[in-house]
Amino acid sequence: MSSRLNLLLLSKIRHNLKTFVNIICGFSELLLEELEDTWNETSETFSSKLSCVNSNGRELSTLIDQSFPQTSFSKKDFFLGLSAQSKLLTKNSRGLIKSSLDELIACKTGSPVSFYNAYQDVFFVLKKQSTVSRKTYF
């Protein structure tokens, strides 16, 4: 396999792995900004948990970059190296993913809809803005 094809494959792997991590980090940052604007007694709990999710996401993104650098695999043993790095990434990321899931589950304190109830007015405004935006484009 040519080195250019190897680089393309590595880039695609990194992109596919990091896309979902970046979505989660971006959404958690959006929620953190909303919490700052509408601070109340439950905001501190949610804020610390979302900050942890965001931090874990950035760490996971760094792990992905470290696991699949462009120059790490020789042409001869490309797929062998790729397999080894995939296993290493899986092993190293388990703790981060579990921690993030635990934090998100902890956000559901009390009833499953407590987060929504605490910020229902914010969600209503976002929904209204979304509806207006759609009407503008369609």
C-alpha positions in Angstrom: 0.0 0.0 0.0 1.4 3.4 -0.9 2.5 5.8 1.9 0.0 8.4 0.6 -2.9 5.9 1.0 -1.6 5.0 4.5 -1.7 8.7 5.4 -5.2 9.1 4.0 -6.4 6.1 5.9 -4.9 7.3 9.2 -6.4 10.8 8.6 -9.8 9.2 8.0 -9.5 7.0 11.2 -8.6 10.1 13.3 -11.4 12.1 11.8 -14.0 9.5 12.3 -13.0 8.9 15.9 -12.7 12.5 16.8 -15.9 13.7 15.2 -18.1 12.2 17.9 -15.7 13.3 20.7 -15.8 16.9 19.3 -19.6 16.8 19.2 -19.8 15.8 22.8 -17.2 18.4 23.9 -19.0 21.1 21.9 -22.4 20.3 23.3 -21.0 20.2 26.9 -19.4 23.6 26.3 -22.7 25.0 25.0 -24.5 23.7 28.1 -21.8 25.2 30.4 -22.2 28.6 28.7 -26.0 28.3 29.3 -25.4 27.4 32.9 -23.3 30.6 33.4 -26.1 32.7 32.0 -28.9 31.1 34.1 -27.1 30.3 37.4 -29.2 28.7 40.1 -28.8 26.2 42.9 -28.4 23.1 40.6 -26.0 24.8 38.2 -22.9 24.1 40.3 -23.5 20.3 40.3 -24.2 20.2 36.6 -21.3 22.6 35.8 -18.7 20.4 37.5 -20.0 17.2 35.8 -20.1 18.8 32.4 -16.6 20.2 32.9 -15.4 16.7 33.7 -17.1 15.4 30.5 -15.4 18.2 28.5 -12.0 17.5 30.1 -12.3 13.8 29.4 -13.2 14.5 25.8 -10.2 16.7 25.3 -8.0 14.0 26.8 -9.6 11.3 24.6 -9.0 13.5 21.5 -5.3 13.8 22.5 -5.1 10.0 22.9 -6.5 9.5 19.5 -3.9 11.9 18.0 -1.1 10.1 19.9 -2.4 6.7 18.9 -2.6 7.4 15.2 0.2 9.8 14.3 1.0 10.1 10.6 4.5 8.9 10.8 4.2 6.0 13.3 3.5 3.1 10.9 6.0 1.6 8.5 4.8 0.8 5.1 5.5 -2.9 5.5 3.7 -3.5 8.8 1.0 -0.8 8.4 -2.0 -3.0 9.4 -0.2 -4.7 12.2 0.8 -1.3 13.7 -2.7 -0.1 13.2 -4.2 -3.0 15.0 -1.8 -2.7 17.9 -2.5 1.0 18.3 -6.2 0.4 18.1 -6.0 -2.0 21.0 -3.9 0.4 23.0 -6.3 3.2 22.4 -9.2 1.0 23.5 -7.4 0.1 26.7 -6.3 3.7 27.5 -9.7 5.3 26.7 -11.9 3.0 28.8 -11.4 4.9 32.0 -12.2 8.3 30.3 -15.3 7.0 28.7 -16.6 5.3 31.9 -15.9 8.5 33.9 -17.8 10.6 31.3 -20.7 8.2 31.4 -20.8 8.2 35.2 -20.8 12.1 35.2 -23.7 12.2 32.7 -25.7 9.6 34.6 -25.1 11.6 37.8 -26.7 14.6 36.0 -29.9 12.7 36.1 -30.2 13.1 39.9 -33.7 12.7 41.3 -35.9 12.1 38.2 -34.7 11.5 34.7 -36.0 14.9 33.6 -34.5 17.0 36.4 -31.9 18.6 34.1 -34.6 19.6 31.7 -36.9 20.9 34.4 -34.1 23.0 35.9 -33.4 24.6 32.5 -36.8 24.3 30.8 -37.0 28.0 30.0 -33.5 27.8 28.2 -34.6 24.8 26.2 -37.8 26.6 25.2 -35.8 29.7 24.0 -33.4 27.4 22.0 -36.4 25.6 20.5 -38.1 28.8 19.5 -34.8 30.2 17.9 -34.4 26.9 16.0 -37.9 27.1 14.6 -37.4 30.7 13.5 -34.1 29.8 11.8 -35.7 26.9 9.9 -38.4 29.2 8.6 -35.8 31.6 7.4 -34.0 29.0 5.3 -36.9 26.9 4.1 
